[in-house]
């Protein structure tokens, strides 16, 4: 009887809690990947020449899931920002949010960079690996010309902040330009007055509703997507690569955990919320971000978590979450600093004080507007290394373990966006229209 009641509770939990489904899928995927990995010599191990084929089929649910999300993410980002600005009924909403969110994002990104620098300098992970051990990997960097990756420069991208063509920005999936265009369009609509802009706002609301409906369909695939993506990763990477880079991996993960602690402190001090309650509420978004390695794919769940779980005002959540998914990449910034110093230590390249300052500025600049899709951090890192005079081909050393670290840093990136929502919600609570606050339940994001 007790066992039956327990099973009923477990089934109810699995039906109602996405985080539980994802967690179970992750655990099953790790076990499946280890059983299929040629590394361990399991009876079920996949022969080396068929790993790619098996992995392709394992990834299929994940690819379908990501494609569904990416199909609507541009429309969802644009409509969320526009509705976030116009829902307050105040054209000055953008100025109030921007005046607070810009220095806040800059502050947290700088903290992340300093944490990464401190850990990499203290532990010196590059000293645990000999250049001769990784030279073959660095020499055979595959079909990607990492050294030719252009170094990201702030001056060179200023003119491109405002898209000359919305069609081109959409075609290239340039999320930063889309965010800027949405900010301009939302501000223009808010300045016209809600009465005049109401017909267009209703159409934009319908576009968002349709996008969220598709997202709801995609979310039903999330546990299967998680299982396929992680089992494929574990099967291909095996244990040997993880052990060989264990010190470097521990440095990055430790830095991300320290950054998570800073986030919880910010929630308590600036957001005046319980850190434990916050951590429990955002767990499902963190798990999805970890599994998919994509802030964009997690954005719909982040919106739902912010509005329904954290009770953040819709005008704040719909502005901060899409903006944060594009420009707030603290986990990525921390990773890039540790990775750059790790490769510099392997090649025995000493960074001077000007070199360190350049590293900080470059990482902070590169983290702004970087695409919120899997694997992009490794390409940005190549450009950073190239600008610092460190062999960019050394990025190939990290390729084997980059996916697991991409998963970790994406989870932290998403957490940072939700922390920003909590802080901005408290800072802007007095400035938001009281009638709009009273109508909050009607504006919740539908799953």
N, C-alpha and C positions, 0 to 999 in steps of 0.2 A: 504493500500500500504506500509506504513512504517512498519507495523507489518510483512508483507510478506518479505520485505527486511531484517528485523531483523532475521527472522527465517532462511532465506537463509544464512546469515552470521554465525549464530549459527551452522547450519549444516556443513558449510565449515570449521569452527573452529574445530568441533568434528571430522571431517574426517582427518584433517591435523595435529592436535595437540594431541599427546598421553597424555600429562599432563592434558588437559581439559577432555578427556574421563575418565581418572583415577580419577580426582577430582569429577566429576559427579557421578561416580560409588561409591566413598567413601561416599558422602553425602546420596545417595540412600541407601547404605548399613547400615549406622548409623540409618536412619529412619526405615528401615525394621527390623533391629535387635531389636530396642526398641519396635516395635509393636509385635514382636514375643516373647520377653522376658517374662518369667513368673513373673519377679520381679514387673512389673508395673501394672499387672492386666488388660492388654488391651484385648478387645474382640477377637483379633486375637492371643492372647498369646498361645504358645505351651505348652501343659501339661508337667510337670516336667519329667515324665517317657519316653517321646518321644523326649526330647530335643537332646539327643545324636544322634538319627536316623535322625532327621531333619538337625542337624548340619553336619552330614556326607555328606548328599546330597548337602548342601550349599557349603561345602568345595570342592566338586568334581572338578569344573573348576580350582580352585586354585591348587589342587593336580596335575591335568594334566599339568598345566602350569609349576609348580615347577619341575615335573618329566622330562618334555621336556628340561628345562634348565639344570637340573642336569645331564641329559644324555650326554650333549655335553660340560659341563663346564670344565672338565678335559682337553679335547682336545683343547678347546678354550684358556684356561690358558696357556697350554704348547706352542701352536703355536704362541700365541700373544707375549710371552716373547722371544721366539727364533727369530721371525720376527722383534721384536723391537730391539734386539741386532744386528742382521745382516743387517737391513735396512739402517743403517748408513754407512755400508761398512768399519767399523773401529773396530778392536778387542779391542781397548782401551775405547770404548764407555761404557762398563760395569764398568770399573774402575772409569771413570768420574762420572757416575750416582751414583754408590754405595758410592763413597766418599762423595757425597752430600746428598743422600737420607737417608742413615743410621742415621747420626746425626740429620737430619731434623725430621724423624719419632720419634726418641728418645726424641727430644725437645718437639714436640707437644703432645706426650703421657704423658710426665712429667707435662706439663701445665694442661692437662685434669685431671690428678690425683690430682694436687694441688687445682684446682677449686672445684672438688668434695669434698676434705677434708675440704676446707674452708666453703663451704655451709653446710655440715653435722655438722661441729663443731659449726657454728654460730646458725643454726636453731634448732639443736637437735631434729630431727623428731621422734626419739625413745621415747622421753619423753611424747609424745602425746598419746601413746598407752600403756595400762597396760599389763603386761605379762600374767595375768589371762585371759585377753580377747582373746589372741592369742594362749594360751597353747594347746587347742584342735587341732588347725591346725598344730602346731609344733610337737605334739605327733603323729598325723596321717599323716605322710609324704608320704603315698602312697606306691607304689611298688618299689620305687627307694631308695636304701640305700645311702642316701646323706652323712651320716657320714663316710661311707666307701670309699668315693671318694678320690683317692690319691691326696695329695697336689702337685701342679706343682712345680718342682724344675729345675733350669737352668742346674745344673751339670748333672742331670740324663738324660737330653734330648740332650746333645751336640753330643753324638755318633750317635744319630738317625737323625741328621740334613741331612746327606747324606744317601739316601735310599740304602739299600743293595740289594733290589729287586724292580724294577720298577713295576712289576706285583702286588706285595704285596701293594705297595704304592697306586696304582690305585684301587685295590680291597677294600682297607680300606678308600679310598678317603682322604688320608693324603695330603691336599693341600700344606702344607709347604714343604714336601719332594718333591712334584711334581714341585713346584716353584724352589727349589734348583737344581733339576735334569735338569730343563729347562734352568736355568742360566748356568750350566756347559755345556750342549749340545750346547746352542746358542753361548757361548764364543768359544767353540771348532770349530764350523762351521765358525765363523767370523775370527778366526786365520788361517784357511785354505785358505782364500781368496774367494771373491765372485765368481770368475770364476770356481774354482774347486767345490765349494759348491752349485752352481746354480741348478743342477738337484734336489738335495734333498730339497733345499729351495722352488723350484716350487711345489714339492709334499706337503710340509708343508703349502704353501699358499693355495693349493687346499683343504687341510683338514680344514683350517680356513674358507675358503669360504663356504664349505659345512656346517660347524658348524653354521656360521652366517645365512645361508639360513634357517636352522631349527629354529634358534632364531627368525628370521623374522616371521615364522609361529606361534611360541609361543607368540610373541608380540600381535598378533591379538586376543589372548585370555586374554591379560592382564586386560582389564577393567572388564571382567566377573570374572576373578580370584580374582581381588580386591574386587568386590561386594560380592562374596561368602565368602572369608576369613574374611572380616571385619564384615559382617552381622552375621556370625556364632559366632565370638568373642563377639560382643555386646549382642547377644541373650543369650549366656552362662554366661557372667560375670555380666550382669545387672548393676544397679546403686549402690546398697548397698555396694558391695566390693570396688568400686571406692571411695565412700565417706569415708569409714572406713580407707582407706589408703591415704587420700587426701594430707596430709602434706608431706608424703614420696614421693608421685607422683610429687607434686609441686617442691620438692627439686631437684629431678632428672631432671625434665623438665627444671627448671630454670638453672641448671648447664649446660645442653645441649645447651640452648639458649645463655648463656654466652660464651660457647665454640664456638658456631656459630659466635658470634660477634668477637671472636679472629681470627677465620678463615677469616672473611671479612677484618679484619685489616691486616692480612698477605697478602691477595690478593692485597690490596692497597699498602702496604709498600714494600713487597718483590717481588710480581708479577707485580707491576706497572699496574694493571688493575682497572677498575671501579668496586667497590663492588656491586653496584646495577645491572650493566649489567651481572656480574658473577652470582648473585642470580637468575636473570631471566632466564639465560641460563641453569642452573643446576636444575631448578624446577622439570622437568619431571623425572629426575633420582632420586631426593629426594622422590617424591611421590611414585614411584615404589618401592623404598627401604622401605619406610614406610609401604606400603601395604603388601609386601611379607616377610618382616623381614629377608631378605637374601641379603648379599652383592654379593654373587655368582650369584644369579638370576638377579641382577641389572647390573652386569659387562658388558654385551654386550651393554646396553644402555649407561653406563658410558663411554665406549670406543667411541661410536658414538658421545656423547656429547662433550668429550674432543677434538676429532679430527675435527668434523664438526662445533660444536657450539663454542668452546673456541679456535679453530684454533691452537691446540697444535700439535707439530711435531709428526708424527706417531711413530717414534723411541722412543720418550719419553712416549707417551700415552700407547703404547703397552707393555712397560716395567713397568711403574709406576702403572697403574690400576690393572693388575693381582697381582703384588707384594703387593700393598696397600690393596687389598681385602683379603689378607692372613695375613699380619703382621701389618697393620695400623688400629688399633681398638680403637681410642681415645674415642669415645662415650661409648664403652663397658668398657673401663678402668675407666672413670668417674663414670659410673653407679655402677661398682663393689665396688669402694671406698665408695660411699654414702650408698649402700646396706650393706656393711660390718659394717660400723659405726652405721647404723640404727639398725641392729640386736644386735650389741654390746651394744648399749644404752638400748635396750629393756631388755637384760639379765644383765644390769648393770655391764658390763665388761669394765674396764678402760684400755685404751691402753697407755703403756709407750712410751717414745721416741724411744727406740729400736724397740718396737712393731710397731710404726708408720713407721719407716724406713723399717722394714720388709714388712709391708703392701704395701708401695710404690714399693719396688723392686719386690715383688711377683706379684702385679697387672700388672706392666710393662712387666714382663717376661711372665705372663699368657696371656696377650693380643697379644703377638707375636705368630703367628702360630695357633691361635684358629680358629676352623672351621667357615667358613662364612655362617652358616646355622641357621635357626630359633631355638631359645631356648637353644643354647649351653652355653650362658653366665651364666645361672642359675647353671649349673653343675660345671663350672669353679669356680663360687663364693663359692660353697660348699667346694671345695678343699682349697680355700683361707681362709675361716673361720676356717677350721680344722687345718690349719697350724698356726693360730694365737691363738688357744685355745678357740675360740668362738664356741658354740654348732652349728654344721653344720646342725642339724635338724631344726634350725631356718629359713633355706631357704624356708621351706614349708609355712612360713608366707607370702612370696612374690609370691607364685605360682599363686594366683588369679589375680594379676595385672601385672605379668611379661610380658605378651604378648604385652600390650599396650606400656610398656617401651622398650621392645625389638624392636618394630616398630620405636620408636623415636630414640633410639641409633643407629639403623642401618642406618637411614637417615643421621645422623651426620657422621657415619663412611664413607659412600659413599661421602658425601660432602668433608671430609678430603682428600680422594683420589684425587678428582678433584682439590682441592686447591694445593695439592702436584704437580699435573701435571702442573698447571700454573706456580708455582714457579720454578720447574725444567726446564720447557721450556725456561724461561727467563735466568736462570743461565747457561744453556747449549747451548743457541742459537749461541753463537760465536764459539763453539767447533764443531757444527754439519756441515757436508759437505754442501757447498753452492748448489751443483747440486741436492742433495737430498732435500734441502729446496725448490728448484724451482719445484721439482716434487711432492710436497705435495698433490695437488688435486687428483693425480692419485692413491694415497695410502689411500684414505679415507675409513673408515669402511662402508660397505654397510649394510643397514637395512634389 
